[in-house]
Structures are given as C-alpha cells and as structure tokens.
Amino acid sequence: MAGRPSGDPPSTRDAAIARLPDAYAEALRPRAAGVPRARIAARLRVEPQSLDALFAIAEAKLGTLLDDA
C-alpha cells in the first residue's frame, strides 16, 4: 500500500479498511491520500454530491470494525 514502507505490517486502520466492502474501501483510501473529491467520485462512478454520505457510511462501518479489533 502506498505510504507504507515495503515489508512493514499494515496499520490497524489499514487492515480494517481492507475488510470493508470494496466501494467503501475505494472511497477511503484515496481520500486519505489526498486525492481530490472529483477524482474519487469519477473513479467510483458516483456524483460528487454523494461522497459525503458515502464517506460517512464508510467511516461508520470502519469504526465498527476498529471497535471490534
């Protein structure tokens, strides 16, 4: 994964993101990397206005996974 030296174990957050459904993981990873919202929306094939809801759901699901870790 980008931003992590090769050979280092994934962080707890990275590991939890990997367990999310693809759409949520593919929203959170580029956002964390600073990718512009318009680019994330285009990649996910959603309207940019829907990203706030998508991010909120993804973060809620991620929070549940992290609480269970």
ROZADREN-551754 format. One line per 3 residues: number of its first residue (from 0); their letters; for each residue x, y, z of N, C-alpha, C. Coordinates in nm, 3 decimals, decimal comma. Layout:
# ROZADREN-551754
NUM = a = X:Y:Z:X:Y:Z:X:Y:Z | ...
***
This chain:
# ROZADREN-551754
0 = mag = 0,085:-0,118:0,000:0,000:0,000:0,000:0,088:0,123:0,000 | 0,048:0,223:-0,072:0,126:0,346:-0,081:0,133:0,412:0,057 | 0,243:0,478:0,082:0,260:0,550:0,206:0,315:0,464:0,320
3 = rps = 0,337:0,337:0,294:0,389:0,247:0,395:0,511:0,179:0,337 | 0,625:0,183:0,406:0,744:0,117:0,353:0,719:-0,031:0,330 | 0,778:-0,083:0,227:0,763:-0,224:0,193:0,809:-0,310:0,310
6 = gdp = 0,732:-0,412:0,340:0,769:-0,502:0,448:0,710:-0,466:0,582 | 0,665:-0,342:0,601:0,602:-0,304:0,727:0,462:-0,363:0,735 | 0,420:-0,409:0,852:0,284:-0,461:0,864:0,182:-0,348:0,848
9 = pst = 0,065:-0,381:0,795:-0,036:-0,277:0,780:-0,082:-0,227:0,918 | -0,123:-0,102:0,923:-0,176:-0,048:1,048:-0,311:-0,114:1,076 | -0,356:-0,096:1,198:-0,488:-0,149:1,234:-0,594:-0,088:1,144
12 = rda = -0,583:0,043:1,117:-0,681:0,110:1,031:-0,674:0,053:0,889 | -0,553:0,036:0,835:-0,538:-0,021:0,700:-0,599:-0,161:0,693 | -0,575:-0,240:0,796:-0,629:-0,376:0,799:-0,781:-0,373:0,804
15 = aia = -0,837:-0,279:0,880:-0,983:-0,268:0,888:-1,040:-0,220:0,755 | -0,974:-0,125:0,690:-1,020:-0,077:0,560:-1,022:-0,192:0,460 | -0,923:-0,279:0,467:-0,918:-0,394:0,376:-1,036:-0,488:0,395
18 = rlp = -1,099:-0,483:0,511:-1,214:-0,569:0,539:-1,346:-0,507:0,497 | -1,345:-0,379:0,460:-1,468:-0,312:0,417:-1,510:-0,360:0,279 | -1,639:-0,347:0,247:-1,680:-0,370:0,108:-1,600:-0,278:0,016
21 = day = -1,574:-0,325:-0,105:-1,485:-0,254:-0,197:-1,520:-0,106:-0,215 | -1,645:-0,073:-0,235:-1,682:0,067:-0,261:-1,639:0,158:-0,147 | -1,655:0,111:-0,024:-1,617:0,194:0,090:-1,465:0,204:0,103
24 = aea = -1,397:0,094:0,085:-1,251:0,098:0,090:-1,194:0,185:-0,020 | -1,252:0,174:-0,139:-1,204:0,253:-0,253:-1,240:0,401:-0,240 | -1,326:0,435:-0,149:-1,354:0,576:-0,119:-1,257:0,629:-0,014
27 = lrp = -1,231:0,549:0,089:-1,148:0,597:0,199:-0,999:0,602:0,167 | -0,949:0,506:0,092:-0,805:0,505:0,062:-0,761:0,631:-0,013 | -0,824:0,665:-0,125:-0,777:0,785:-0,195:-0,803:0,914:-0,117
30 = raa = -0,912:0,916:-0,039:-0,937:1,036:0,042:-0,823:1,056:0,140 | -0,778:0,948:0,204:-0,667:0,956:0,299:-0,537:0,999:0,231 | -0,525:0,967:0,103:-0,405:1,003:0,027:-0,414:1,144:-0,031
33 = gvp = -0,525:1,212:-0,008:-0,539:1,349:-0,056:-0,587:1,363:-0,199 | -0,644:1,257:-0,254:-0,696:1,263:-0,390:-0,817:1,356:-0,391 | -0,827:1,442:-0,492:-0,941:1,534:-0,499:-1,075:1,460:-0,506
36 = rar = -1,175:1,522:-0,445:-1,309:1,463:-0,440:-1,363:1,429:-0,578 | -1,344:1,518:-0,674:-1,397:1,494:-0,808:-1,337:1,368:-0,869 | -1,211:1,346:-0,842:-1,144:1,227:-0,895:-1,195:1,100:-0,827
39 = iaa = -1,218:1,107:-0,695:-1,273:0,992:-0,624:-1,412:0,961:-0,678 | -1,495:1,063:-0,695:-1,630:1,043:-0,747:-1,626:0,980:-0,886 | -1,538:1,028:-0,971:-1,528:0,973:-1,106:-1,484:0,827:-1,101
42 = rlr = -1,389:0,797:-1,016:-1,340:0,659:-1,005:-1,450:0,565:-0,957 | -1,532:0,613:-0,864:-1,640:0,531:-0,808:-1,767:0,538:-0,893 | -1,766:0,628:-0,991:-1,883:0,647:-1,078:-2,006:0,689:-0,999
45 = vep = -1,984:0,788:-0,912:-2,093:0,847:-0,834:-2,086:0,998:-0,851 | -2,195:1,064:-0,819:-2,197:1,210:-0,823:-2,115:1,264:-0,706 | -2,038:1,370:-0,730:-1,957:1,426:-0,620:-2,040:1,461:-0,497
48 = qsl = -2,165:1,501:-0,517:-2,251:1,538:-0,404:-2,281:1,418:-0,313 | -2,267:1,298:-0,364:-2,298:1,179:-0,283:-2,179:1,133:-0,198 | -2,063:1,195:-0,217:-1,945:1,149:-0,144:-1,956:1,167:0,007
51 = dal = -2,016:1,277:0,053:-2,026:1,297:0,197:-2,101:1,182:0,263 | -2,212:1,139:0,202:-2,287:1,026:0,256:-2,206:0,898:0,248 | -2,139:0,877:0,137:-2,057:0,758:0,119:-1,944:0,753:0,222
54 = fai = -1,876:0,865:0,242:-1,769:0,872:0,342:-1,824:0,848:0,483 | -1,940:0,904:0,513:-1,999:0,887:0,646:-2,031:0,741:0,673 | -2,090:0,673:0,576:-2,121:0,531:0,592:-1,993:0,451:0,605
57 = aea = -1,896:0,480:0,520:-1,769:0,407:0,524:-1,700:0,425:0,658 | -1,697:0,547:0,710:-1,634:0,573:0,839:-1,709:0,503:0,952 | -1,842:0,498:0,944:-1,920:0,429:1,047:-1,889:0,279:1,047
60 = klg = -1,884:0,221:0,928:-1,851:0,079:0,916:-1,707:0,053:0,963 | -1,617:0,143:0,928:-1,478:0,131:0,971:-1,468:0,141:1,123 | -1,542:0,233:1,181:-1,542:0,248:1,326:-1,587:0,121:1,396
63 = tll = -1,688:0,056:1,340:-1,736:-0,070:1,397:-1,627:-0,176:1,390 | -1,559:-0,186:1,276:-1,451:-0,283:1,263:-1,337:-0,254:1,361 | -1,303:-0,127:1,378:-1,195:-0,091:1,470:-1,234:-0,115:1,615
66 = dda = -1,362:-0,093:1,648:-1,408:-0,119:1,785:-1,402:-0,267:1,817 | -1,424:-0,351:1,714:-1,422:-0,496:1,733:-1,281:-0,553:1,735 | -1,184:-0,470:1,693:-1,044:-0,520:1,683:-0,978:-0,533:1,817
***
